[in-house]
């Protein structure tokens, strides 16, 4: 059975219940199954029983969440056995984390005085240091959940040729304006001048930022929004900006089919955390506001559009780890594009 469901990866266990079901505790599903193939907005589920009605006549619940290829492999190298055992036990409680010795993403080491450091296995650089054993290493788990969330968002791809909006980074040199509060752009640079092996890089000390140029190569007018996925997995709103003082509205970011333009208010400067970073653009037929998800502030309108629902479901999914959840049907009308770069010291 092929259905439109958001935030699903292959291997996810799904159960079908009568429409209107609010809790599945103690209830027998009409059918149980597993997603055997999945993309951004649809998946094919193999159920153990036939479902004779239309998809809209059922409510589907995730009974066991998987995250596709997103699993963090960690080795615990702590000399103090008591601390090592506590860390190992805390990590073992997360379905996102695999404790092993090969294909490592991170190594956890003794940070001294009961604290721990997280080391990136790829380059042996410190990822996070001096984490305290708070609440059964709750911060440690949240650090890995944030990293997984960023990886989840990087892998989320949507394609709709009607709303195909792409963008590029235009590097600019800037100085601090006379008021000491704002910036003044003094020169425009070529991207290849600040690239190494095809990857643009920015140094905090170079006073080089970017302006974002967007182009709609799709068939219809579209709204767009851009998020920043940091090296540590943290996610920030770029357009519209999260800062309410900038007074940016989702309705401000609309581009006509065939149009190219500099996005309003899109001057961006860079600072830590350092490493590989991604700007990701979402385009849709409706205004896009991710601010309520990213800042936990109330939405200014009562309606949540489809791509916003997908973003919220995907954003939350990377931290759920095996809990039961209702998933929504969706006829997604959106596209994504991204640009990667590096921030250096």
C-alpha positions as CSV (number, residue, x, y, z in Angstrom):
1,X,0.0,0.0,0.0
2,X,1.5,3.3,-1.1
3,X,0.5,6.2,1.1
4,X,1.5,9.9,1.7
5,X,3.0,10.1,5.2
6,X,5.5,12.6,6.6
7,X,8.7,11.9,8.6
8,X,9.0,8.2,7.7
9,X,12.0,6.1,6.9
10,X,12.3,2.5,5.6
11,X,11.9,0.0,8.4
12,X,9.5,2.1,10.5
13,X,6.7,0.0,12.1
14,X,3.2,1.4,11.4
15,X,-0.2,0.3,12.6
16,X,-3.6,1.2,11.2
17,X,-6.6,2.1,13.4
18,X,-10.1,3.3,12.8
19,X,-10.4,7.0,12.1
20,X,-10.8,9.0,15.3
21,X,-8.6,6.8,17.4
22,X,-6.7,9.0,19.9
23,X,-4.9,6.4,22.0
24,X,-3.8,2.9,20.9
25,X,-2.9,1.6,24.4
26,X,-4.6,-1.7,24.9
27,X,-6.2,-1.7,21.4
28,X,-5.7,-4.1,18.6
29,X,-4.8,-2.5,15.2
30,X,-6.8,-3.2,12.1
31,X,-3.4,-4.0,10.4
32,X,0.3,-3.8,11.3
33,X,3.1,-3.2,8.8
34,X,6.5,-1.9,7.9
35,X,7.6,0.8,5.5
36,X,9.6,-1.0,2.9
37,X,10.4,2.1,0.8
38,X,10.2,5.7,1.8
39,X,10.9,9.2,0.4
40,X,10.3,12.7,1.7
41,X,6.5,12.7,1.6
42,X,5.4,9.2,0.8
43,X,6.1,5.6,1.7
44,X,5.1,2.1,0.7
45,X,3.9,0.0,3.6
46,X,3.6,-3.8,3.6
47,X,0.7,-4.7,6.0
48,X,-0.1,-8.1,7.4
49,X,-3.8,-7.7,6.6
50,X,-5.7,-6.1,3.7
51,X,-7.1,-2.6,4.2
52,X,-10.2,-2.3,2.1
53,X,-11.0,1.4,2.6
54,X,-9.2,4.5,1.3
55,X,-6.1,5.7,3.2
56,X,-8.1,8.7,4.4
57,X,-10.5,6.3,6.3
58,X,-7.7,5.2,8.7
59,X,-5.5,6.8,11.2
60,X,-1.9,5.5,11.2
61,X,0.4,5.3,14.2
62,X,4.1,4.8,14.3
63,X,4.8,2.0,16.8
64,X,8.6,1.8,16.3
65,X,10.5,4.7,14.7
66,X,13.6,4.2,12.6
67,X,15.8,6.9,11.0
68,X,17.1,5.3,7.9
69,X,20.8,5.7,7.7
70,X,20.9,8.1,10.7
71,X,22.5,6.2,13.6
72,X,25.3,7.5,15.6
73,X,28.1,5.1,16.4
74,X,30.0,5.9,19.6
75,X,32.9,4.3,21.5
76,X,33.2,5.0,25.2
77,X,36.9,5.4,26.2
78,X,36.7,6.4,29.9
79,X,39.2,5.0,32.3
80,X,36.9,5.4,35.4
81,X,34.8,2.2,35.3
82,X,32.0,3.8,37.4
83,X,31.6,6.7,35.0
84,X,32.0,4.5,32.0
85,X,29.2,2.2,33.1
86,X,26.9,5.2,33.8
87,X,27.6,6.7,30.4
88,X,27.2,3.4,28.6
89,X,23.9,2.8,30.3
90,X,22.6,6.3,29.4
91,X,23.6,5.9,25.8
92,X,22.0,2.4,25.6
93,X,18.6,3.9,26.3
94,X,18.6,5.8,23.0
95,X,17.6,4.1,19.7
96,X,19.7,6.7,17.8
97,X,23.0,5.6,19.4
98,X,25.0,2.4,18.7
99,X,27.9,1.7,21.0
100,X,30.6,0.0,19.0
101,X,34.2,0.0,17.9
102,X,34.0,0.4,14.1
103,X,32.6,3.0,11.7
104,X,32.7,5.5,14.6
105,X,31.1,8.9,14.5
106,X,32.2,10.0,18.0
107,X,34.5,8.9,20.8
108,X,33.7,9.8,24.4
109,X,36.7,10.4,26.6
110,X,37.5,11.4,30.2
111,X,37.4,15.2,30.5
112,X,38.6,15.3,34.1
113,X,36.9,15.8,37.4
114,X,34.0,13.6,36.5
115,X,33.2,15.3,33.2
116,X,33.5,14.0,29.7
117,X,34.5,15.2,26.2
118,X,33.0,14.2,22.9
119,X,35.6,13.8,20.1
120,X,34.8,13.6,16.4
121,X,36.2,10.3,15.1
122,X,36.7,11.7,11.6
123,X,39.4,14.2,12.5
124,X,39.9,13.6,16.3
125,X,38.8,17.2,17.1
126,X,36.8,18.1,20.1
127,X,33.1,18.3,19.3
128,X,31.9,19.1,22.9
129,X,34.0,19.3,26.0
130,X,33.5,19.3,29.8
131,X,30.0,17.8,29.8
132,X,28.8,17.2,33.4
133,X,26.9,14.1,34.6
134,X,23.7,16.0,34.9
135,X,20.4,14.1,35.3
136,X,21.9,10.8,34.1
137,X,23.9,12.5,31.3
138,X,20.8,14.2,29.9
139,X,22.9,16.9,28.1
140,X,25.0,14.1,26.5
141,X,21.9,12.5,25.0
142,X,20.5,15.9,23.9
143,X,23.8,16.7,22.2
144,X,23.6,13.6,20.1
145,X,19.9,14.1,19.5
146,X,20.6,17.6,18.1
147,X,23.4,16.2,15.9
148,X,20.9,13.6,14.6
149,X,18.2,16.2,14.0
150,X,20.6,18.2,11.8
151,X,21.5,15.1,9.8
152,X,17.8,14.3,9.5
153,X,17.1,17.7,8.1
154,X,20.1,17.6,5.7
155,X,18.7,14.3,4.2
156,X,15.2,15.6,3.9
157,X,14.6,16.1,0.2
158,X,11.4,17.3,-1.6
159,X,10.9,17.7,-5.3
160,X,8.1,19.5,-7.1
161,X,9.0,21.1,-10.4
162,X,6.3,23.7,-10.0
163,X,8.0,25.2,-7.0
164,X,11.7,24.8,-7.9
165,X,13.6,27.6,-6.2
166,X,17.4,27.5,-5.9
167,X,19.8,30.0,-4.3
168,X,23.4,31.0,-4.2
169,X,25.7,32.7,-1.7
170,X,27.2,36.0,-2.8
171,X,30.2,36.8,-0.6
172,X,30.6,40.4,0.4
173,X,33.2,42.3,2.5
174,X,31.8,44.5,5.3
175,X,32.8,46.9,8.0
176,X,31.0,48.0,11.2
177,X,29.0,51.1,10.6
178,X,29.5,54.3,12.6
179,X,26.7,53.5,15.0
180,X,28.6,50.4,16.1
181,X,25.4,48.4,15.8
182,X,25.0,47.7,12.1
183,X,27.2,46.7,9.1
184,X,28.1,48.3,5.8
185,X,28.9,46.3,2.7
186,X,32.0,47.6,1.0
187,X,32.8,45.1,-1.7
188,X,31.4,42.1,-3.6
189,X,33.6,39.1,-4.0
190,X,33.6,36.0,-6.2
191,X,32.7,32.7,-4.5
192,X,35.7,30.9,-6.1
193,X,38.0,33.5,-4.3
194,X,37.0,32.1,-0.9
195,X,36.7,28.4,-1.9
196,X,38.9,25.5,-1.4
197,X,38.4,22.3,-3.3
198,X,35.1,23.7,-4.4
199,X,33.8,24.3,-0.9
200,X,33.3,28.0,0.2
201,X,34.8,28.9,3.6
202,X,34.4,31.8,5.9
203,X,36.7,33.0,8.7
204,X,35.2,35.0,11.6
205,X,38.2,37.4,11.5
206,X,38.0,38.2,7.7
207,X,34.9,40.4,7.9
208,X,33.4,38.5,5.0
209,X,29.7,37.7,5.0
210,X,27.1,36.8,2.3
211,X,23.9,38.0,0.6
212,X,21.6,35.4,-0.6
213,X,20.4,35.4,-4.2
214,X,17.3,33.3,-5.0
215,X,16.1,32.1,-8.5
216,X,12.7,30.5,-9.2
217,X,13.3,28.0,-12.1
218,X,10.0,26.4,-11.4
219,X,6.6,26.7,-13.2
220,X,4.7,28.8,-10.6
221,X,5.3,31.6,-8.1
222,X,6.5,30.3,-4.8
223,X,7.2,31.3,-1.2
224,X,10.5,30.2,0.3
225,X,12.2,29.9,3.7
226,X,15.9,29.2,4.5
227,X,17.2,27.4,7.6
228,X,20.8,27.1,8.8
229,X,22.0,23.6,9.9
230,X,25.1,24.0,12.1
231,X,28.0,21.6,12.3
232,X,26.7,20.5,15.7
233,X,23.2,19.9,14.3
234,X,21.7,23.1,15.7
235,X,19.1,24.6,13.4
236,X,18.3,28.3,13.0
237,X,16.0,30.3,10.9
238,X,17.7,32.5,8.3
239,X,14.8,33.7,6.2
240,X,12.5,34.7,7.8
241,X,14.9,35.7,10.6
242,X,14.1,34.5,14.1
243,X,14.9,37.9,15.6
244,X,11.5,39.8,15.9
245,X,13.3,43.1,15.8
246,X,14.0,42.5,12.1
247,X,10.3,42.4,11.5
248,X,10.4,39.8,8.7
249,X,7.2,38.1,7.7
250,X,6.8,34.8,5.8
251,X,4.7,36.6,3.3
252,X,7.8,38.8,2.4
253,X,9.6,35.9,0.9
254,X,7.8,35.3,-2.4
255,X,9.4,35.0,-5.8
256,X,7.7,34.9,-9.2
257,X,8.3,32.1,-11.7
258,X,11.4,32.9,-13.8
259,X,12.5,35.6,-11.4
260,X,16.0,36.0,-9.8
261,X,16.5,38.4,-6.9
262,X,18.5,39.2,-3.8
263,X,16.4,38.0,-0.9
264,X,15.3,40.9,1.3
265,X,17.2,41.3,4.6
266,X,19.5,38.4,3.7
267,X,22.9,39.8,4.8
268,X,24.5,37.0,7.0
269,X,27.8,37.0,9.0
270,X,29.4,33.9,10.4
271,X,30.8,32.7,13.8
272,X,31.3,29.6,15.8
273,X,30.6,26.7,15.9
274,X,33.2,25.8,13.3
275,X,33.0,23.1,10.7
276,X,30.8,22.2,7.7
277,X,27.5,24.0,7.6
278,X,24.4,23.8,5.4
279,X,21.8,26.4,4.3
280,X,18.7,24.6,3.2
281,X,15.8,26.3,1.3
282,X,12.2,25.1,1.3
283,X,9.8,26.4,-1.4
284,X,6.0,26.0,-1.5
285,X,2.9,27.5,-2.9
286,X,2.1,28.9,0.6
287,X,4.0,31.2,3.0
288,X,6.5,29.2,5.2
289,X,7.0,29.9,8.9
290,X,9.3,27.6,10.8
291,X,9.7,30.0,13.7
292,X,7.2,28.3,16.0
293,X,9.2,25.1,15.8
294,X,12.6,26.7,16.2
295,X,11.8,29.2,18.9
296,X,8.8,27.5,20.6
297,X,6.8,30.7,20.2
298,X,3.1,30.6,19.2
299,X,2.2,30.8,15.5
300,X,0.8,34.1,14.5
301,X,-1.9,32.5,12.3
302,X,-4.2,29.6,13.2
303,X,-3.5,27.5,10.0
304,X,-0.4,25.4,9.7
305,X,0.5,24.7,6.1
306,X,1.7,21.3,4.8
307,X,5.4,22.0,4.5
308,X,5.3,23.5,8.0
309,X,3.7,20.3,9.3
310,X,6.3,18.2,7.6
311,X,9.1,20.3,9.1
312,X,7.6,20.0,12.6
313,X,7.1,16.2,12.3
314,X,10.7,15.8,10.9
315,X,12.2,18.1,13.5
316,X,10.6,16.2,16.4
317,X,11.2,12.8,14.9
318,X,14.9,12.8,15.5
319,X,14.4,12.9,19.3
320,X,11.5,10.5,19.8
321,X,13.3,7.2,19.9
322,X,10.6,4.5,20.0
323,X,7.6,6.4,21.3
324,X,4.2,5.9,19.8
325,X,3.1,8.8,17.6
326,X,0.3,9.7,15.2
327,X,1.5,10.6,11.7
328,X,-0.4,12.7,9.2
329,X,-1.3,12.1,5.6
330,X,0.1,14.8,3.3
331,X,-0.1,15.8,-0.3
332,X,3.1,17.7,-0.3
333,X,3.6,20.5,-2.7
334,X,7.1,21.7,-2.0
335,X,10.8,21.5,-3.0
336,X,14.1,21.8,-1.3
337,X,17.6,22.9,-2.3
338,X,20.8,23.5,-0.3
339,X,24.3,25.0,-0.3
340,X,27.1,23.8,1.9
341,X,30.1,25.7,3.2
342,X,32.7,25.7,6.0
343,X,33.2,28.1,8.9
344,X,36.8,28.3,10.1
345,X,38.5,29.9,13.1
